[in-house]
Amino acid sequence: MGGTAVKLAIGEISYTNILPLYYFLKREELEEKGCSFVPQIPAQLNKSMKEGSVHVGGISSFAYGQNPELYDLLPDLSVSAKGNVGSIFLFSKKPITELSHSDIALTNSSATSVHLLKVILKEFYKHENITYNLMEPNGAEMLRDHDACLLIGDDAIFKSWEKSSGLYVYDIGGLWYENTGLPMTFAVIAVRKDIARKENQLLEELYKDLQRSKQLSIQTNFQTMIQEIIHKHGGRKEFWDHYFSRLVYDFTEKEKEGLLYYYHLVYKHRFIEQPVKQLSMWKKGLESQTII
């Protein structure tokens, strides 16, 4: 960066599902102006944002719900799905209706999906006495001593490609939509309030570039990005075409409604300490605004 002091540390979730928001960023220009990019899995990024070593980026929706007073959300940007998401799966040795008194291994790389699964099993299936254990995201290891496991992101995708698993596979985004009729927002683009005030002009430039990357990704039907993903991770083009066609990168009133209902349920089941009844949105050139 030629000695430029870091003004904005930008968190970048290390999963393909958020890539359209970052793929076409003018990274060199942003770095010359004082931005740096920090690739991390969601759990790491949530921690870095809370501690302040990362200033802005995609964090788990659950992380915002834990500390809404710390953050503003950037408008019209999210990783959401209205139905099946294709990268958040419960792999189970028995049907989901029979999971009471089971042991379930949970990936330690996420927070939103972990608590979404707990809410779904408790609120919609009325399951009781489930034991949950956080583990490194390795499907074979997780299932060795557990009845089911939850994987997210690329770990979930790669596990779903296995042909001889003999497991029941449930898309968590699909289960949420079936029971609520609402989209689910898995990640939000958040900025620390203290940084938003201090670096509002640079933040506005980043915001415009994130929007530009989103629009270019959609306009090109994700094709340039998909070719790079296939080269890096494998998989068929048809799979990735279908995968990205199901994801939503906007943050409309419907996504906000679904997210607030998620917060209602995680508070109801005591996974967060305070209710989240409104979202604090960053507004270009102005103070944040509260959306009820």
JOURSUL-V851944 format. One record per residue. N is the residue number from 1. RES is the residue in three letters. SS is DSSP state (H for helix, E for strand, - for the rest). PHI is phi in whole degrees, -180 to 180 (999 if undefined). BURIAL is I if it has 24 or more other ideal C-beta (glycine too) atoms within 12 Angstrom, else O. Layout:
# JOURSUL-V851944
n: (N;N)
res: (RES;RES)
ss: (SS;SS)
phi: (PHI;PHI)
burial: (BURIAL;BURIAL)
This chain:
# JOURSUL-V851944
n: (1;2;3;4;5;6;7;8;9;10;11;12;13;14;15;16;17;18;19;20;21;22;23;24;25;26;27;28;29;30;31;32;33;34;35;36;37;38;39;40;41;42;43;44;45;46;47;48;49;50;51;52;53;54;55;56;57;58;59;60;61;62;63;64;65;66;67;68;69;70;71;72;73;74;75;76;77;78;79;80;81;82;83;84;85;86;87;88;89;90;91;92;93;94;95;96;97;98;99;100;101;102;103;104;105;106;107;108;109;110;111;112;113;114;115;116;117;118;119;120;121;122;123;124;125;126;127;128;129;130;131;132;133;134;135;136;137;138;139;140;141;142;143;144;145;146;147;148;149;150;151;152;153;154;155;156;157;158;159;160;161;162;163;164;165;166;167;168;169;170;171;172;173;174;175;176;177;178;179;180;181;182;183;184;185;186;187;188;189;190;191;192;193;194;195;196;197;198;199;200;201;202;203;204;205;206;207;208;209;210;211;212;213;214;215;216;217;218;219;220;221;222;223;224;225;226;227;228;229;230;231;232;233;234;235;236;237;238;239;240;241;242;243;244;245;246;247;248;249;250;251;252;253;254;255;256;257;258;259;260;261;262;263;264;265;266;267;268;269;270;271;272;273;274;275;276;277;278;279;280;281;282;283;284;285;286;287;288;289;290;291;292)
res: (MET;GLY;GLY;THR;ALA;VAL;LYS;LEU;ALA;ILE;GLY;GLU;ILE;SER;TYR;THR;ASN;ILE;LEU;PRO;LEU;TYR;TYR;PHE;LEU;LYS;ARG;GLU;GLU;LEU;GLU;GLU;LYS;GLY;CYS;SER;PHE;VAL;PRO;GLN;ILE;PRO;ALA;GLN;LEU;ASN;LYS;SER;MET;LYS;GLU;GLY;SER;VAL;HIS;VAL;GLY;GLY;ILE;SER;SER;PHE;ALA;TYR;GLY;GLN;ASN;PRO;GLU;LEU;TYR;ASP;LEU;LEU;PRO;ASP;LEU;SER;VAL;SER;ALA;LYS;GLY;ASN;VAL;GLY;SER;ILE;PHE;LEU;PHE;SER;LYS;LYS;PRO;ILE;THR;GLU;LEU;SER;HIS;SER;ASP;ILE;ALA;LEU;THR;ASN;SER;SER;ALA;THR;SER;VAL;HIS;LEU;LEU;LYS;VAL;ILE;LEU;LYS;GLU;PHE;TYR;LYS;HIS;GLU;ASN;ILE;THR;TYR;ASN;LEU;MET;GLU;PRO;ASN;GLY;ALA;GLU;MET;LEU;ARG;ASP;HIS;ASP;ALA;CYS;LEU;LEU;ILE;GLY;ASP;ASP;ALA;ILE;PHE;LYS;SER;TRP;GLU;LYS;SER;SER;GLY;LEU;TYR;VAL;TYR;ASP;ILE;GLY;GLY;LEU;TRP;TYR;GLU;ASN;THR;GLY;LEU;PRO;MET;THR;PHE;ALA;VAL;ILE;ALA;VAL;ARG;LYS;ASP;ILE;ALA;ARG;LYS;GLU;ASN;GLN;LEU;LEU;GLU;GLU;LEU;TYR;LYS;ASP;LEU;GLN;ARG;SER;LYS;GLN;LEU;SER;ILE;GLN;THR;ASN;PHE;GLN;THR;MET;ILE;GLN;GLU;ILE;ILE;HIS;LYS;HIS;GLY;GLY;ARG;LYS;GLU;PHE;TRP;ASP;HIS;TYR;PHE;SER;ARG;LEU;VAL;TYR;ASP;PHE;THR;GLU;LYS;GLU;LYS;GLU;GLY;LEU;LEU;TYR;TYR;TYR;HIS;LEU;VAL;TYR;LYS;HIS;ARG;PHE;ILE;GLU;GLN;PRO;VAL;LYS;GLN;LEU;SER;MET;TRP;LYS;LYS;GLY;LEU;GLU;SER;GLN;THR;ILE;ILE)
ss: (-;-;-;-;-;-;-;E;E;E;E;E;E;-;-;H;H;H;H;H;H;-;-;-;-;-;H;H;H;H;H;H;-;-;E;E;E;E;E;E;-;H;H;H;H;H;H;H;H;H;H;-;-;-;-;E;E;E;E;E;H;H;H;H;H;H;-;H;H;H;E;E;E;E;E;E;E;E;E;E;E;-;-;-;-;-;-;E;E;E;E;E;-;-;-;H;H;H;-;-;-;-;E;E;E;E;E;-;-;-;-;H;H;H;H;H;H;H;H;H;H;H;H;H;-;-;-;-;-;-;E;E;E;E;E;-;-;-;H;H;H;H;H;H;-;-;-;E;E;E;E;E;H;H;H;H;H;H;H;H;-;-;-;-;-;-;-;E;E;E;E;H;H;H;H;H;H;H;H;H;-;-;-;E;E;E;E;E;E;E;E;E;H;H;H;H;H;H;-;H;H;H;H;H;H;H;H;H;H;H;H;H;H;H;H;H;H;H;H;-;-;-;H;H;H;H;H;H;H;H;H;H;H;-;-;-;H;H;H;H;H;H;H;H;H;H;E;E;-;-;-;-;H;H;H;H;H;H;H;H;H;H;H;H;H;H;H;H;-;-;-;-;-;-;-;-;-;-;E;E;E;E;E;-;-;E;E;E;E;E;E;-)
phi: (999;61;83;-67;-67;-75;-100;-133;-90;-102;-77;-130;-63;-84;-133;-67;-66;-98;-56;-57;-76;-116;-60;-101;-62;-84;-61;-63;-64;-66;-66;-64;-91;114;-97;-133;-111;-124;-78;-150;-72;-52;-61;-67;-65;-56;-67;-64;-67;-63;-76;98;-77;-118;-101;-151;156;-79;-123;-58;-55;-61;-64;-64;-63;-74;-140;-64;-70;-84;-126;-110;-102;-78;-65;64;-133;-169;-117;-132;-152;-107;116;-58;-101;83;-147;-137;-123;-99;-102;-131;-79;-141;-58;-62;-71;-116;-94;-59;62;-104;-109;-122;-91;-116;-61;-92;-100;-143;-124;-59;-69;-59;-79;-64;-61;-60;-63;-60;-68;-86;-77;-99;-106;59;-74;-128;56;-93;-99;-111;-133;-77;-143;-61;-76;-129;-57;-62;-66;-63;-86;-60;-122;-131;-78;-158;-144;-109;-124;-132;62;-64;-60;-68;-61;-64;-66;-69;-78;-67;-89;-112;-75;64;-107;-79;-122;-123;-83;-67;-62;-66;-63;-61;-66;-59;-95;-123;71;-118;-67;-119;-100;-91;-140;-117;-99;-116;-130;-64;-59;-65;-76;-59;-74;-76;-123;-64;-68;-66;-61;-64;-65;-62;-60;-62;-73;-62;-64;-62;-62;-59;-66;-64;-60;-68;-63;-90;57;65;-68;-61;-64;-63;-61;-68;-64;-61;-63;-85;-113;87;91;-85;-58;-61;-62;-68;-57;-66;-59;-73;-68;-92;-87;-119;-110;-86;-142;-83;-60;-70;-63;-64;-63;-64;-67;-66;-69;-59;-63;-59;-76;-69;-73;-55;-96;66;-91;-128;-84;-125;-69;-115;-107;-153;-115;-96;-104;-73;-127;-55;74;-132;-68;-64;-127;-95;-111;-90)
burial: (O;O;O;O;O;I;I;I;I;I;I;I;I;I;I;I;I;I;I;I;I;I;I;I;I;O;O;O;O;I;I;O;I;I;I;I;I;I;O;I;I;I;I;I;I;I;I;I;I;I;O;O;O;I;I;I;I;I;I;I;I;I;I;I;I;I;I;I;O;I;I;I;I;I;I;I;I;I;I;I;I;I;I;I;I;I;I;I;I;I;I;I;I;O;O;I;O;O;I;O;O;I;I;I;I;I;I;I;I;I;I;I;I;I;I;I;I;I;I;I;I;I;I;I;I;O;I;O;O;I;O;I;I;O;I;O;I;O;I;O;O;I;I;O;O;I;I;I;I;I;I;I;I;I;I;I;I;I;I;I;I;O;O;O;O;O;I;O;I;I;I;I;I;I;I;I;I;O;I;I;O;I;I;I;I;I;I;I;I;I;I;I;I;O;I;I;O;O;I;I;O;I;I;I;I;I;I;I;I;I;I;I;I;I;O;I;I;O;O;O;O;I;O;O;I;I;O;O;I;O;O;O;I;O;I;O;O;O;O;I;O;O;I;I;I;I;I;I;I;I;I;O;O;O;I;I;I;I;I;I;I;I;I;O;I;I;I;O;O;O;I;I;O;O;O;I;O;O;I;I;I;I;O;O;O;O;O;I;O;O;I;O)
